[in-house]
């Protein structure tokens, strides 16, 4: 396999975006919060929410001391609001199990609410500098093209971690840069729609480019349309609840065009723990 690490490191040092979680001293809690927020959410939307969140709750203990409803309210319009609830639960667990310090060990991180394999490894690498392969959607696309000669990656699998591990240098600091650089390359250069090979630091070693850019198919899951969806109804219910501490259930988005969808949205939010219903009143979780 060609050496991909050396050109990736050089490119990243000259071209990496200035993002809050990449700055020295940002801290493990900030990295953890950023990883929760970045799931399925563009960077540009995350940055102002992240800064506001850390201003309000600079430590896990600070968040754990506040009510879950405040976490859901602060999450605002980031989408997928269960992440806010999971983050609050994780903060409580960090306070109670780890004396308020985000754990370093991947196994310990995996025991926290809302943390999967990617987030656990990302915190261990980007906050603590440990050596692990970190693979997100952008990373998978770069690996699929550069190593496998595919236009888009297949379904996620353990092979992705193995492929990433194979290109990591032995030194943990260099390995962390390669993890971040591969992710960055997929986000800004080797994107899903366009491969900007003229500025790609590993174009010379890319199997897909060498093969003439064959279309090998696209197995990515397509997100369902938002307009008119149950997700949109859920978002409307949560916006109403954020604006009020509690309100009669029949007063929540009463003009929603599909009453059954509205009720379904309320029921699903209650089932997910994002709302509480009692005596005809609906409120954010206490």
C-alpha positions, -999 to +999 in steps of 0.1 A: +000+000+000+013+035-008+022+059+019-009+080+024+000+093+059+029+116+049+011+137+023-021+138+044-002+152+074+016+178+053-017+188+036-036+190+069-010+212+086-014+238+058-051+235+050-071+224+081-101+246+089-098+266+121-125+248+142-130+252+179-125+216+188-091+216+170-076+244+191-051+236+218-066+232+253-102+228+240-107+199+264-123+165+264-157+178+274-158+203+245-147+175+221-174+152+235-201+179+231-189+187+196-191+151+185-226+148+198-236+179+178-218+170+146-237+138+141-258+144+110-254+182+113-232+205+092-202+222+109-215+257+102-246+251+122-228+234+150-202+261+159-225+288+174-245+262+193-214+245+206-200+279+219-233+288+236-235+253+252-200+254+266-205+290+279-236+278+298-222+244+308-184+244+308-181+210+325-201+178+326-210+185+363-225+219+354-248+202+328-256+173+352-268+198+378-294+213+354-327+198+343-329+176+312-355+201+299-328+228+298-306+206+277-334+200+252-343+238+252-306+248+246-304+223+218-327+246+199-330+238+162-300+215+158-322+185+150-323+150+163-330+163+198-326+129+215-289+138+213-295+165+239-311+141+263-284+115+258-257+142+263-274+152+296-275+116+307-238+111+298-230+142+318-247+127+349-228+095+344-195+113+340-202+132+373-213+101+392-189+075+378-158+094+368-156+123+392-167+148+366-139+140+341-146+126+307-130+092+306-101+084+283-106+047+278-127+037+248-145+009+268-155+034+295-166+059+269-188+033+253-207+028+286-219+064+285-254+072+271-255+081+234-219+072+227-211+046+200-179+033+185-171+064+164-177+090+192-157+069+218-127+067+195-130+103+184-128+115+220-099+092+229-080+104+198-089+141+195-091+149+232-065+126+246-041+119+217-044+081+219-039+059+188-071+045+173-086+045+138-115+070+136-140+065+108-169+088+098-188+091+065-162+114+050-133+090+060-151+060+045-155+078+012-118+087+010-108+051+019-133+037-007-119+058-035-082+059-026-078+022-016-107+003-031-113+022-063-150+027-056-169+059-063-188+056-030-184+035+001-205+004+008-224-002+040-204+006+072-185-024+086-155-033+107-135-034+075-136+004+076-117+005+109-092-021+096-086+000+064-081+032+085-058+014+109-037+002+080-027+038+070-021+051+105+015+059+115+028+043+147+033+076+166+000+085+183+004+122+175+009+115+138-019+090+138-043+115+153-034+140+125-040+113+099-074+105+114-084+142+113-068+148+079-087+119+062-119+132+076-111+168+065-102+156+030-135+139+026-154+170+039-138+197+017-119+180-012-131+144-019-168+152-014-197+130-023-206+151-053-172+163-065-137+149-063-113+179-065-083+158-076-063+188-087-058+198-051-059+164-034-026+154-017-031+117-023-044+119-059-012+103-071-020+072-051-058+071-056-071+038-070-104+053-082-086+080-102-062+055-117-091+034-128-107+063-146-134+072-120-157+043-126-193+046-113-194+016-089-229+024-075-241+043-044-255+024-015-259+054+008-292+056+026-313+085+014-329+106+041-367+109+039-381+142+028-385+166+058-414+187+046-447+172+057-429+144+076-434+132+112-400+147+119-413+181+110-443+176+133-420+166+161-399+197+156-429+219+157-441+203+190-407+208+205-405+244+194-438+251+212-426+234+243-393+252+244-412+285+244-434+274+274-426+256+306-458+236+302-490+239+282-523+221+277-518+192+253-546+203+230-530+238+228-498+224+212-496+234+175-535+233+173-535+244+137-512+216+124-528+204+091-528+167+101-542+162+136-533+125+136-498+133+127-496+159+155-508+134+180-484+108+167-456+133+171-466+141+207-468+104+215-434+097+200-418+125+219-432+112+251-420+077+243-385+091+236-384+109+269-383+143+252-417+153+266-438+145+296-476+143+296-497+144+328-533+155+335-537+169+300-505+190+302-474+186+281-439+198+292-402+192+285-387+164+306-379+173+342 
